[in-house]
Amino acid sequence: MNAPAGKMTMEQLVSLCKRRGFVFQSSEVYGGIGGFWDYGPLGVELKNNIKRAWWKATVQERTDVVGLDAAIIMNPRAWKASGHIDTFADPMVDCRSCKRRFRTDELPSPESRVCPECGGALTEPRMFNLMFKTFVGPVEDEASVAYLRPETAQGIFVNFDNVLTTTRKKLPFGIAQIGKAFRNEITPGNFIFRDREFEQMELEYFVLPGTDEEWHQRWIDERFNWWLSLGIRRENLHLREHSADELSHYSKRTVDIEYDFPFAGFSEIEGIANRTDFDLARHSEFSGRSLSYFDEPSGEHITPYVIEPSMGVDRCFLTVLIDSYAEEEVRGEKRVLMRLKSELAPVKVAVLPLSRNEKLLPTAERVWELLRPHFMTQFDDAQSIGRRYRRQDEIGTPLCVTVDFETLEDGAVTVRDRDSMEQMRVPVSGLLDALREKLPSL
Ligand code: GAP
């Protein structure tokens, strides 16, 4: 797969992710399983940093949003009310010869009746529900069927009244949640772009009916700026309005934020929907419990409208890696680096003794010990110092601290900056402050 100049190909990305411990195929020793991925030691750090950045902007820094962590398995009637049992489905066809399954919208032409893999005849399109089914309790019958949530949003809607009464929030206010979602995608693919198990970060923002369109626009702007604040380049982002025939069953208007992926062109990384009062009204109707809001100025109970910015952590992870990847020529040699914002970098500081000389190691270890409580660090003493700088550049470590023979004399270390490669001497006594100044914390 080719990529435009300066952009990473999918092969390069998958290989870097595996080689450096960002992402592994799930249960790889058994040959893997389609649509499931494991995040390695560096991957889990990046993922946690992405989630922390979202939570900080969405919950911590605002006065009008609170958090929630709801269960993955809900009473199945919730999915009847939400419309997912009846409508959360993709049309698909099977090949009668090779038995492969395709989404009809992914066939080379919608009217083609011939398998794109083997040329065999295809079945008529059938709707395929994307929810994973399981059984709750010891008996596997219809009455014990339950679903793994295909979106985190419904856990928020069914808790609307609980949150309202415990926090005494007034409209407009929001409830945010980060958590796993599951979809039995017919064609998972493009690495972690379309998975069967993934993580979502969703905000349901409740507003007075009539103010919904204005709030929708505010959230579109807010969310676009959040992607820019992660360091994603503006020219690689754009907004796309859903046409009437692609709107979800609950939506009045949806705008997607899309990223220009080297392997797929502009594709959705976040959707911002005006869900109207659909969900709260349906849960009120199906549960028999009122999920309304008493509006003091008008003296009446109303059902709030909902603006929903919804994004996937895994797609954000992919976007961040691709967008920060860079190749540079330094003194005739190629340097690969991740220009990650320091808030997102899996490792903030690497401690590198110039060599494995026994005089240097104890001092280097003491410096490492000094930094560990404050930053995510790595200690690396294998191979030449140049190779070690390159290894840290490749995983996006913003700062390297080198302990050399002069350190033993003057008590100072060298701090090297990933992007500029500039080096400065800093006394160990002032090292923490110097690093803190360069590394804004989350
Ligand atoms: N609650 C609304 C909702 O779930 P969606 O557009 O289906 O809307 C929202 O999903 C976001 O979740 C997407 O923008 C994408 O980032 C992420 N997402 C959806 N399906 C995904 C999948 N199969 N794999 C990875 N991420 C996915």
Boltz pocket constraint, residues with backbone or C-beta under 6 A from the ligand:
constraints:
  - pocket:
      binder: B
      contacts: [[A, 150], [A, 151], [A, 152], [A, 153], [A, 183], [A, 185], [A, 192], [A, 193], [A, 194], [A, 195], [A, 196], [A, 197], [A, 198], [A, 199], [A, 200], [A, 202], [A, 268], [A, 269], [A, 270], [A, 271], [A, 308], [A, 310], [A, 311], [A, 312], [A, 313], [A, 314], [A, 315]]
      max_distance: 6.0
